[in-house]
């Protein structure tokens, strides 16, 4: 498990426990249960504030698909009409603004203990959720709470889609990103086997092309343009990306072998004139 020091540092200037002042209405003991909805994402069901449902769904899916963290249904939750533990103050859970992930593996305790992947923290923070692992008195690494206003939610949804696109909806693309990450880790091995002065840039280009052109993945106009530029840089990039996408249903070992072959083949091409 990573030590606390390995995680993203606490951002400064963040005001906590201001849900009512931020425009979310009342919390415990006058909870607004009619504004709470259940969502299914990341293999779990969570109750949250209606306005946050899409955002939380994107983040749960990304936590599982992009960061390979398995959420446990019996230890993950959201809305709970209660006070803060041992205090006569409403918890953010009572507004449906907080989500706890795998509370047995990320307990509210000293010393700090968490198995969350390091990159999960900036993912949630960049989309408006403050991490309980930053609490100074006693860390609560299971806990993520939304600390912005209802008016801020749309921009955080856009940010979540930006951070998780094009993998947010497509099973084949989610399988591909796992193998792509493995290929990036194998860069040194690949570079040692392919004698090409453009190796690092070409490797990055083809990996991005594979991701952008993955079968069924959604892309914005900007991403389509990026894919076109990558395809122009390597004549075979689009073809090999499609080939990789079609093979995304293969078992992980077969897919990794295919992607390694694809990358080696594209790296071996001469640069375009």
N, C-alpha and C positions, 0 to 999 in steps of 0.2 A: 504494500500500500504506500502511495506517495506521502512524504512528510508534508506538513502544513506549509512549509516554506517553498515547496515546489509549485504551489498553486498561484494563480494570478493574485497580485497584491490588492488590498482593499482600496476601492476608489474613494477619493476625498470629496467632501461637500455634499454627501447624500443624506437627505432627511428621512428618518425612519418613523414609523408609527404615526403617519399623517394621512391615513386612508380617508377619513371623513373630511379633513381639510382639502384633500385632493379631489373631492367631488364624488366619492363613492357612496355617500349616504351613511346610514348607521350600521354598526357592527354589533357584536355581543353587548348586551343581552337582547337587543332588538334587531336580530338578524333578518335579512331580506331574502328569505328562502325562495320566494317566487322568482328571483333573478338568478338563481343557480341552475346550471344545466349539467348533465352528464355527458362526457365525451369519451370515445374509445380511440386510443392512439398508443403507439409504442408497445402494444400487447397488454395494456392495462386500461382500466376504466377509472376516470377521475372526475369529481364534481368541482366545477369552478364557476366564477362569474360569467354570465352569458357573453359579455363583451370581450372576454379573454379566451373564449373557447377555441377559436381558430388559431390564435397565437400559441396557446399551450399545446394544442395538437401538433403543430409544426415542430415545436421544441422537443416534445416527447419522441416523435418519430425520428428527429435528427439525432437525439441522444442515443437511440438504439441503432439506427441504420448507419449513421456516419461515424459514430464513436464507439460502436460495438459494445455498448453497455446494456446488459439485460435488466429490464425493470421487472420487479416482482409484484404481482398483483396483490398479494396479501400484505405488502409493506410499502405501498405507494398510495398517496391520497391527496385530497385538496380541501374542499369546504368542510368546516367543522365549527358549529356555533358554540364557541367557548372563549374563555379568557386566556391571556398569556399565562403560562404555567407559573403558579405561586404568586400571581399578581392580580389585582382587581382592574385590569385593563383589557380591552378586547384584543384578541389575536387577529392577525391578518387573515387567518383561516376563516374567521367568522364573516368576512366579506367575500370569501371565495377568491381571494387575491394571492393565496400562497399554495405551493405544492411541495410535498415531501416525497423524496425519492429513496426507496430502499432503506427505511429507517433503522433496520437492524444492522445494516452494513455501514451506515453513516450516522451514528448515534449522537445525540445531544449530550456531550460529556467533555470532561478533561481527564486525561490527555486527548488530544485530537486524534480521530480515527476516521478514515474515509477511503473507499475504493473507487470513488468517482474518477473517471479519466480527467486529466488536467485540462484538456481543451473544452470540456463541458461547461466550465465556469464562465469563460468569456462568451461562449455561445449564448447562455442565458442572460448574462449581464448586458450584452450588446442589444438584447431585445427587451430590456427594461426590468429584469428580475435581479434583485440583490440577493447575494448568497449568504446563508446563515453561517457558513464557515468563517466569515469575516468578523463575527461577533467577538468583541474583545474579552468579555467576562467568561463566557463558556461557549465554545464553538458549536454550531448546529448544522453540520454539513449536509444533512438530508434536505434542508429547507431553502426554498427559493421564493421570494415574495416580490410582487409587482409594486414598484414605488413611484409610479408616475400617474398621470391623470387619465380619465377616460378619453380625452381628446388626443392623448399620445399613442393610444393603442394602434390606430391605422399605420402610423409610421413604423412602429415596431413589428407589425405584421409584414410590412414591405421589407424590412430589414431581415426578418426571419426567412422570408422567401428568397431573398438575395443570398443569404448565407447557406441555405440548404438546396437551392436550385442547382442543377437540374435533377437532383436525386429524390426530391420530396415525395413524388407520387409513384415512381416506377420501380418495380421489384428488380428488374434486370439491371437498372442503373445502380441500385443499392448494392447488388452483388458485385458490380464492376468496381465500385469505389474501394471496396475492401482489397481487391486484387491490385488496383492502381496504387494504393498506399504501399502495398508490398513491393511493387516494382520500383517505386521511388526509393525505398529502403535498399533495394538491390542495385542502385545506380552504379556504385563503385565496381561491383562484379560485372555488370554489363559493359561499363566503360573499358574494363580490362580486356574484354573479348572482342570489342569492335574498334578498329583503328580508324577513327574519323575525327577531324579537328572540331566538328560541330556537335559532338556528342551531347554535352549537357543541354544546349538549347533545343536540339532535335528531340531529345528524350522528353523534355518538358512539353514541347509542341505536340508530340504524338499522344502523350498521356492526356493532355487537355482535349485533343481531338476525340480520343476514345470516349472521354466523359461527356463531351458536348453532343456527340452524335449517337450516344447510346439509344438503343431501340426504345421508342415510346417516351423518351425524356422530353419534358417541356422546356422551351427556351424562349427568352424574350428577344426582341429585335436586336438588342446589343449582343446577346450571346450568339445569335445566328450569324451576325457579322463576324464575331470572333472565330466561329467555326469555319466560316468561309476563308478567312485569312489563313487559318491553320491548314486548311485543305490546299490552298494555293501554295503554301510553303512546301508541302509534301504531297505529291500527286497521289500517293497511295493512302494517305491518312484517312480520308473518308471511307474508302473501301475497307481498310483494315478495322476501322472503328465499327462499321456495320457488322463485319465478320465477328468481332469480339462481342458485340451486343447480342447477336444470334446465339452465341455460345454461353451467354450468361446463365443459362439454365443448367449448365454442366456442373459437376461437382467442383469444389474449390481447387483441388489439385489440377484438374484438367484445364480449368479456366486460367489459372496462374501460368501453366505451361503455354497456353495459347497466347496470352498477352505478352509473355516474355518473347515468344517467337515473333509476334507482331512488332514489338519495339525493336528487336534486333534487326528485322528486315527493313524497317523504315530508317533506322540509324545508319544502315549500310548504304542507303541511297546517296548519290551525289547531291549536293545542294542545288536547288533550282537555279537556272540561269537568270 
